[in-house]
Amino acid sequence: MSKEKRIKEEKDWDKYWTKKKSASQGIYRVIASFYRQFIIKRSLNQFINYEFKKDDLLLHAGSGSGQVDQDVAKKFDITALDISGEALKIYKTVNGQDSKVLKASIFEIPVKDESFDGIYNLGVHEHFSGSENTQIFAQFRRILKPNGKIVLFWPPKYGLSVMFLNSLHFLLNDILRRKIRLHPDEVSLISSKKQVENLLKDCGFKLTRFYFGPKDIFTYCVVVAKKSTKK
């Protein structure tokens, strides 16, 4: 990703976290907040507690507001990374002013090699192209300790929320002509387990778990992978 594109990305995400341009977007954010706190957070807790041990060093790479971190932050040593300073302000409000935050691009994570036991995020990778995700996974691999893991909540094309939002955008824009986007474009939705497995293998990871089901009401594919000893 070019420097110009990253600057634009930072501005776009700051705008996303600070402004409600319409009543439709305001309603969407209320619903999304409820969904994160009462459905997604519970699913995240289960997977993080299963894959990692107490006090492990974890990076939430693309943390956003951090509403889902309130429980796991009590058990693990979490650093929240986001390109948006506005998102990190909200993160500290939600999780406490002593929370560890790092304002940086996911493409250039300013930490030493082999710094973390694990990396996780929710709803991040669908916003980047295949080549961009390859760059991101190279960073993840660099900063993970040997046998470190990634836990990614990545929406598929067949996810319930994706189908709902596509239908809602069709209603708002194609029928009502409102020209409204409720969230940034999703250019890399998961199409199959094999697709993800091959991508991770090419980037030096081994897929160890792939889940899609009722725990989060069929919203995300949960992708768990371990850093390979060889790439």
URNORTA-V327705 format. One record per residue. N is the residue number from 1. SS is DSSP state (H for helix, E for strand, C for the rest). BURIAL is b if it has 16 or more other ideal C-beta (glycine too) atoms within 10 Angstrom, else e. Layout:
# URNORTA-V327705
n->N ss->SS burial->BURIAL
n->N ss->SS burial->BURIAL
This chain:
# URNORTA-V327705
n->1 ss->C burial->b
n->2 ss->C burial->e
n->3 ss->H burial->e
n->4 ss->H burial->e
n->5 ss->H burial->e
n->6 ss->H burial->e
n->7 ss->H burial->e
n->8 ss->H burial->e
n->9 ss->H burial->b
n->10 ss->H burial->b
n->11 ss->H burial->e
n->12 ss->H burial->e
n->13 ss->H burial->b
n->14 ss->H burial->b
n->15 ss->H burial->e
n->16 ss->H burial->b
n->17 ss->H burial->b
n->18 ss->H burial->e
n->19 ss->C burial->e
n->20 ss->C burial->e
n->21 ss->C burial->e
n->22 ss->C burial->e
n->23 ss->H burial->e
n->24 ss->H burial->e
n->25 ss->H burial->b
n->26 ss->H burial->e
n->27 ss->H burial->e
n->28 ss->H burial->b
n->29 ss->H burial->b
n->30 ss->H burial->e
n->31 ss->H burial->e
n->32 ss->H burial->b
n->33 ss->H burial->e
n->34 ss->H burial->e
n->35 ss->H burial->b
n->36 ss->H burial->b
n->37 ss->H burial->e
n->38 ss->H burial->e
n->39 ss->H burial->e
n->40 ss->H burial->b
n->41 ss->H burial->b
n->42 ss->H burial->e
n->43 ss->H burial->b
n->44 ss->H burial->b
n->45 ss->H burial->b
n->46 ss->H burial->e
n->47 ss->H burial->b
n->48 ss->H burial->b
n->49 ss->H burial->e
n->50 ss->H burial->e
n->51 ss->H burial->b
n->52 ss->C burial->b
n->53 ss->C burial->e
n->54 ss->C burial->e
n->55 ss->C burial->e
n->56 ss->C burial->b
n->57 ss->E burial->b
n->58 ss->E burial->b
n->59 ss->E burial->b
n->60 ss->E burial->b
n->61 ss->E burial->b
n->62 ss->C burial->b
n->63 ss->C burial->b
n->64 ss->C burial->b
n->65 ss->C burial->b
n->66 ss->C burial->b
n->67 ss->H burial->b
n->68 ss->H burial->b
n->69 ss->H burial->b
n->70 ss->C burial->e
n->71 ss->C burial->e
n->72 ss->H burial->b
n->73 ss->H burial->b
n->74 ss->H burial->e
n->75 ss->C burial->b
n->76 ss->C burial->b
n->77 ss->E burial->e
n->78 ss->E burial->b
n->79 ss->E burial->b
n->80 ss->E burial->b
n->81 ss->E burial->b
n->82 ss->E burial->b
n->83 ss->C burial->b
n->84 ss->C burial->b
n->85 ss->H burial->e
n->86 ss->H burial->b
n->87 ss->H burial->b
n->88 ss->H burial->b
n->89 ss->H burial->e
n->90 ss->H burial->b
n->91 ss->H burial->b
n->92 ss->H burial->e
n->93 ss->H burial->e
n->94 ss->H burial->b
n->95 ss->H burial->b
n->96 ss->C burial->e
n->97 ss->C burial->e
n->98 ss->C burial->e
n->99 ss->C burial->b
n->100 ss->E burial->b
n->101 ss->E burial->b
n->102 ss->E burial->b
n->103 ss->E burial->e
n->104 ss->C burial->e
n->105 ss->C burial->b
n->106 ss->C burial->b
n->107 ss->C burial->b
n->108 ss->C burial->e
n->109 ss->C burial->b
n->110 ss->C burial->e
n->111 ss->C burial->e
n->112 ss->C burial->e
n->113 ss->C burial->e
n->114 ss->C burial->e
n->115 ss->C burial->e
n->116 ss->E burial->b
n->117 ss->E burial->b
n->118 ss->E burial->b
n->119 ss->E burial->b
n->120 ss->E burial->b
n->121 ss->E burial->b
n->122 ss->E burial->b
n->123 ss->C burial->b
n->124 ss->C burial->b
n->125 ss->H burial->b
n->126 ss->H burial->b
n->127 ss->H burial->b
n->128 ss->C burial->b
n->129 ss->C burial->e
n->130 ss->H burial->e
n->131 ss->H burial->e
n->132 ss->H burial->b
n->133 ss->H burial->b
n->134 ss->H burial->e
n->135 ss->H burial->b
n->136 ss->H burial->b
n->137 ss->H burial->b
n->138 ss->H burial->e
n->139 ss->H burial->b
n->140 ss->H burial->b
n->141 ss->H burial->b
n->142 ss->H burial->e
n->143 ss->H burial->b
n->144 ss->E burial->b
n->145 ss->E burial->e
n->146 ss->E burial->e
n->147 ss->E burial->e
n->148 ss->E burial->b
n->149 ss->E burial->b
n->150 ss->E burial->b
n->151 ss->E burial->b
n->152 ss->E burial->b
n->153 ss->E burial->b
n->154 ss->E burial->b
n->155 ss->C burial->b
n->156 ss->E burial->b
n->157 ss->C burial->e
n->158 ss->C burial->e
n->159 ss->C burial->b
n->160 ss->H burial->e
n->161 ss->H burial->b
n->162 ss->H burial->b
n->163 ss->H burial->e
n->164 ss->H burial->e
n->165 ss->H burial->b
n->166 ss->H burial->e
n->167 ss->H burial->e
n->168 ss->H burial->e
n->169 ss->H burial->e
n->170 ss->H burial->e
n->171 ss->H burial->e
n->172 ss->H burial->b
n->173 ss->H burial->e
n->174 ss->H burial->e
n->175 ss->H burial->e
n->176 ss->C burial->e
n->177 ss->C burial->e
n->178 ss->C burial->e
n->179 ss->C burial->e
n->180 ss->C burial->b
n->181 ss->C burial->e
n->182 ss->C burial->b
n->183 ss->C burial->b
n->184 ss->C burial->e
n->185 ss->C burial->e
n->186 ss->C burial->b
n->187 ss->C burial->e
n->188 ss->C burial->b
n->189 ss->C burial->e
n->190 ss->E burial->b
n->191 ss->C burial->e
n->192 ss->C burial->e
n->193 ss->H burial->e
n->194 ss->H burial->e
n->195 ss->H burial->e
n->196 ss->H burial->b
n->197 ss->H burial->b
n->198 ss->H burial->e
n->199 ss->H burial->b
n->200 ss->H burial->b
n->201 ss->H burial->e
n->202 ss->H burial->e
n->203 ss->C burial->b
n->204 ss->C burial->b
n->205 ss->E burial->b
n->206 ss->E burial->e
n->207 ss->E burial->b
n->208 ss->E burial->e
n->209 ss->E burial->e
n->210 ss->E burial->b
n->211 ss->E burial->b
n->212 ss->C burial->b
n->213 ss->C burial->e
n->214 ss->H burial->e
n->215 ss->H burial->b
n->216 ss->H burial->b
n->217 ss->C burial->e
n->218 ss->C burial->b
n->219 ss->C burial->b
n->220 ss->C burial->b
n->221 ss->E burial->b
n->222 ss->E burial->b
n->223 ss->E burial->b
n->224 ss->E burial->b
n->225 ss->E burial->b
n->226 ss->E burial->b
n->227 ss->E burial->b
n->228 ss->C burial->e
n->229 ss->C burial->e
n->230 ss->C burial->e
n->231 ss->C burial->e
